[in-house]
Amino acid sequence: MASLATTGRICAASCVTSAEAWRSEASAVVAATARLPDFELGLHFNLTEGAPLSPDLAHHWPLLPRLERLMVLAHFGRLPEAPLAIELRAQRAAFADAVGHVPAFIDGHQHVHHLPRIRDVVMQAVVASDRADRPALRNTGHVLGPGHAFKRSVIEGTGGRALQRGLRAARLGHNAALLGVYDFRGEDYRRLVRGWLANAPAEGSLVFCHPRHGPASNADPIAAARGREALYLASDEFAVDLAEAGFTVGPTWQSSSDD
């Protein structure tokens, strides 16, 4: 991540502050990005992997549920909302303690931030923030292709479109569109990115990715995909593809008045 950030190939990174790795890697992440004033660090709100950070949510869920179960609980109104709000505060506090400032944006691991009631918890916390420190939110209501239409429609339909309406109504910073959906299999990542760039609106889009250098880990189901992404993003081909599409890497947040 650090090499991609310093060479301008990515402009932001989401941090899972409830993960054990955050305790050991946070200082390195901060040091690598401290000299990059335009690089943004955000909170990757996690409710589906590992254990909760707060004892309040751990009382309900000693281990966080899998995404499928969380989606069912969310859509049937069976979530512990007060503990979820406390968990969000705990994860934001862990971010601020390590980084030295509040997150520039919030998104969700596996897009959990847009699920029913969870999106209310997240948006209420953002609206309550000081305007000067108010984070942007990843908009999952307008997910562009090509390909993987079913997965894109699931993201939009399970809460993305409702989140987008809320972001516009509250005039909160967000991305106009979202790109980056695929199945993490052995596909030509350059072909995917070229397709996303071809589908990006003129005002730009947020392309979410998952690059990581180093040997693949059996514990990480998308480790091989992370390596492919990292190699392409560091390559000359990525710079060529950006230039040919007429885009640059940079902040993508806008208010509803810009939609």
C-alpha positions as CSV (number, residue, x, y, z in Angstrom):
1,M,0.0,0.0,0.0
2,A,2.8,2.4,0.9
3,S,4.5,2.2,-2.4
4,L,1.3,2.7,-4.3
5,A,0.4,5.7,-2.2
6,T,3.8,7.4,-2.6
7,T,3.8,6.9,-6.3
8,G,0.3,8.4,-6.7
9,R,-1.3,5.1,-7.8
10,I,-3.9,5.2,-5.1
11,C,-5.3,8.2,-3.2
12,A,-6.9,6.7,-0.1
13,A,-6.9,3.6,2.1
14,S,-9.6,2.2,4.5
15,C,-8.5,0.9,7.9
16,V,-10.0,-2.0,9.8
17,T,-9.3,-0.8,13.3
18,S,-11.0,-3.8,14.9
19,A,-8.5,-6.2,13.3
20,E,-5.5,-7.5,15.3
21,A,-3.2,-6.4,12.5
22,W,-4.2,-2.8,13.0
23,R,-2.4,-2.7,16.3
24,S,0.9,-3.7,14.7
25,E,0.5,-2.0,11.3
26,A,-1.1,1.3,12.2
27,S,2.2,3.1,13.0
28,A,3.6,2.0,9.7
29,V,0.5,3.1,7.8
30,V,0.6,6.5,9.4
31,A,4.4,7.0,8.8
32,A,4.0,6.0,5.1
33,T,1.2,8.5,4.5
34,A,2.2,11.4,6.8
35,R,4.2,13.0,4.0
36,L,1.4,12.8,1.5
37,P,-1.0,15.7,2.4
38,D,-3.6,14.7,-0.2
39,F,-3.7,11.0,0.7
40,E,-6.8,10.1,2.7
41,L,-7.1,7.5,5.4
42,G,-10.7,6.3,6.3
43,L,-12.5,3.9,8.5
44,H,-13.5,0.5,7.1
45,F,-16.4,-0.2,9.5
46,N,-16.2,-3.9,10.2
47,L,-19.2,-6.0,11.4
48,T,-18.5,-9.4,9.7
49,E,-15.0,-10.5,10.5
50,G,-13.3,-11.3,13.8
51,A,-14.5,-10.0,17.2
52,P,-16.1,-6.6,18.1
53,L,-13.9,-3.9,19.5
54,S,-16.5,-2.8,22.1
55,P,-17.6,-4.9,25.1
56,D,-21.2,-3.7,24.4
57,L,-21.4,-5.4,21.0
58,A,-19.3,-8.3,22.2
59,H,-22.0,-9.0,24.8
60,H,-24.4,-9.7,21.8
61,W,-21.9,-11.1,19.4
62,P,-18.7,-12.5,20.9
63,L,-17.7,-13.1,17.2
64,L,-19.1,-11.0,14.5
65,P,-21.6,-12.7,12.2
66,R,-21.0,-13.7,8.6
67,L,-22.3,-11.3,6.0
68,E,-25.3,-13.5,5.1
69,R,-26.5,-13.6,8.7
70,L,-26.0,-9.9,9.2
71,M,-28.0,-9.1,6.1
72,V,-30.9,-11.2,7.3
73,L,-30.8,-9.6,10.8
74,A,-30.6,-6.1,9.2
75,H,-33.5,-6.6,6.8
76,F,-35.7,-8.2,9.5
77,G,-35.0,-5.4,12.0
78,R,-33.2,-7.6,14.5
79,L,-30.0,-5.7,15.0
80,P,-28.8,-4.4,18.4
81,E,-28.7,-0.8,17.3
82,A,-27.4,0.9,20.5
83,P,-24.4,-1.5,20.7
84,L,-23.8,-1.0,17.0
85,A,-23.5,2.7,17.6
86,I,-21.1,2.1,20.4
87,E,-19.0,-0.2,18.2
88,L,-18.8,2.5,15.5
89,R,-17.6,5.0,18.1
90,A,-15.0,2.5,19.3
91,Q,-13.7,1.8,15.9
92,R,-13.5,5.5,15.1
93,A,-11.7,6.2,18.4
94,A,-9.2,3.4,17.6
95,F,-8.6,5.2,14.3
96,A,-8.1,8.6,15.8
97,D,-5.9,7.3,18.6
98,A,-3.5,5.7,16.0
99,V,-3.7,8.3,13.2
100,G,-4.0,11.5,15.2
101,H,-7.2,12.7,13.6
102,V,-10.6,11.6,12.6
103,P,-11.2,9.5,9.5
104,A,-11.6,11.4,6.2
105,F,-14.3,9.0,5.1
106,I,-16.2,5.9,6.3
107,D,-17.1,2.9,4.3
108,G,-18.0,-0.7,5.3
109,H,-16.2,-4.0,5.1
110,Q,-18.4,-5.9,2.6
111,H,-20.5,-2.7,2.3
112,V,-22.2,-3.3,5.6
113,H,-22.5,0.4,6.2
114,H,-25.4,0.6,3.7
115,L,-27.6,-2.2,5.3
116,P,-30.9,-1.2,7.0
117,R,-30.5,0.4,10.4
118,I,-26.7,0.2,10.1
119,R,-26.8,3.0,7.6
120,D,-28.9,5.0,10.1
121,V,-26.3,4.5,12.8
122,V,-23.5,5.5,10.5
123,M,-25.3,8.6,9.0
124,Q,-26.4,9.8,12.4
125,A,-22.8,9.6,13.6
126,V,-21.6,11.5,10.6
127,V,-24.2,14.2,10.8
128,A,-23.4,14.7,14.5
129,S,-19.7,15.2,13.7
130,D,-18.3,18.7,13.6
131,R,-18.7,20.1,10.1
132,A,-15.0,20.7,9.8
133,D,-14.2,17.1,10.6
134,R,-17.3,15.5,8.9
135,P,-16.2,12.4,7.0
136,A,-17.5,11.5,3.5
137,L,-19.3,8.2,3.0
138,R,-18.9,5.6,0.3
139,N,-22.0,5.7,-1.9
140,T,-23.0,2.2,-3.0
141,G,-26.2,3.2,-4.7
142,H,-24.8,3.7,-8.2
143,V,-22.5,0.8,-9.1
144,L,-21.3,0.7,-12.6
145,G,-20.0,-2.2,-14.8
146,P,-19.3,-3.7,-17.1
147,G,-20.0,-7.3,-16.1
148,H,-21.0,-8.8,-12.8
149,A,-24.4,-7.3,-13.1
150,F,-26.0,-9.6,-10.4
151,K,-23.4,-8.7,-7.8
152,R,-23.7,-5.0,-8.6
153,S,-27.5,-5.2,-8.3
154,V,-27.2,-6.9,-4.9
155,I,-25.0,-4.2,-3.6
156,E,-27.4,-1.5,-4.8
157,G,-30.5,-3.3,-3.7
158,T,-29.6,-4.4,-0.2
159,G,-29.1,-0.8,0.9
160,G,-27.0,1.1,-1.6
161,R,-29.8,3.0,-3.2
162,A,-31.4,3.9,0.1
163,L,-28.0,5.1,1.4
164,Q,-27.6,7.2,-1.8
165,R,-31.0,8.9,-1.1
166,G,-30.0,9.6,2.4
167,L,-26.6,11.1,1.4
168,R,-28.2,13.4,-1.0
169,A,-30.9,14.5,1.4
170,A,-28.4,15.2,4.1
171,R,-25.9,16.8,1.7
172,L,-23.1,14.6,2.9
173,G,-19.9,14.1,0.9
174,H,-19.9,11.0,-1.2
175,N,-18.8,9.5,-4.5
176,A,-21.0,9.9,-7.6
177,A,-20.6,6.3,-8.6
178,L,-18.8,3.2,-7.5
179,L,-16.6,1.0,-9.7
180,G,-14.5,-2.1,-8.9
181,V,-17.0,-5.0,-8.5
182,Y,-15.8,-8.4,-9.7
183,D,-15.5,-12.0,-8.3
184,F,-11.7,-11.9,-7.4
185,R,-11.0,-14.9,-9.7
186,G,-8.1,-15.3,-12.1
187,E,-9.3,-12.6,-14.5
188,D,-7.2,-10.0,-16.4
189,Y,-7.3,-7.2,-13.9
190,R,-6.1,-4.7,-16.5
191,R,-9.1,-5.6,-18.7
192,L,-11.4,-5.0,-15.8
193,V,-9.9,-1.6,-15.0
194,R,-10.1,-0.5,-18.6
195,G,-13.8,-1.5,-18.6
196,W,-14.4,0.4,-15.4
197,L,-12.7,3.5,-16.8
198,A,-14.8,3.3,-19.9
199,N,-18.0,3.2,-17.8
200,A,-16.9,6.0,-15.4
201,P,-19.0,9.3,-15.7
202,A,-17.2,12.5,-16.5
203,E,-17.3,13.7,-12.9
204,G,-15.3,10.7,-11.8
205,S,-16.0,7.7,-9.7
206,L,-14.6,5.8,-6.7
207,V,-12.8,2.6,-7.7
208,F,-12.4,0.3,-4.7
209,C,-9.5,-2.1,-4.8
210,H,-7.7,-4.5,-2.5
211,P,-3.9,-4.5,-3.4
212,R,-1.3,-6.1,-1.3
213,H,2.3,-7.1,-2.0
214,G,3.9,-10.2,-0.6
215,P,3.2,-13.9,-0.6
216,A,-0.4,-15.2,-0.8
217,S,-1.9,-16.3,2.5
218,N,-4.1,-19.3,2.8
219,A,-6.1,-17.5,5.5
220,D,-7.1,-14.8,3.0
221,P,-9.5,-16.0,0.4
222,I,-8.7,-13.1,-2.0
223,A,-4.9,-13.1,-1.5
224,A,-4.1,-14.0,-5.1
225,A,-6.4,-11.2,-6.4
226,R,-4.7,-8.7,-4.1
227,G,-1.4,-9.6,-5.6
228,R,-2.7,-9.2,-9.2
229,E,-4.2,-5.8,-8.3
230,A,-1.0,-4.6,-6.7
231,L,1.1,-5.6,-9.7
232,Y,-1.1,-3.8,-12.2
233,L,-1.6,-0.7,-10.1
234,A,2.2,-0.3,-9.9
235,S,2.7,-0.9,-13.6
236,D,3.3,1.5,-16.5
237,E,0.2,0.0,-18.1
238,F,-2.0,1.5,-15.4
239,A,-0.6,5.0,-16.1
240,V,-1.2,4.5,-19.8
241,D,-4.8,3.3,-19.2
242,L,-5.6,6.3,-17.0
243,A,-4.2,8.7,-19.6
244,E,-6.1,7.1,-22.5
245,A,-9.3,7.3,-20.5
246,G,-8.8,10.9,-19.5
247,F,-8.8,10.3,-15.7
248,T,-6.3,11.0,-12.9
249,V,-6.0,9.5,-9.4
250,G,-7.4,11.9,-6.8
251,P,-10.2,12.7,-4.3
252,T,-13.7,11.9,-5.6
253,W,-16.0,13.1,-2.8
254,Q,-18.7,15.6,-3.7
255,S,-21.8,16.9,-2.0
256,S,-25.4,16.4,-3.2
257,S,-25.4,19.8,-4.8
258,D,-22.8,18.5,-7.2
259,D,-24.9,15.4,-8.3
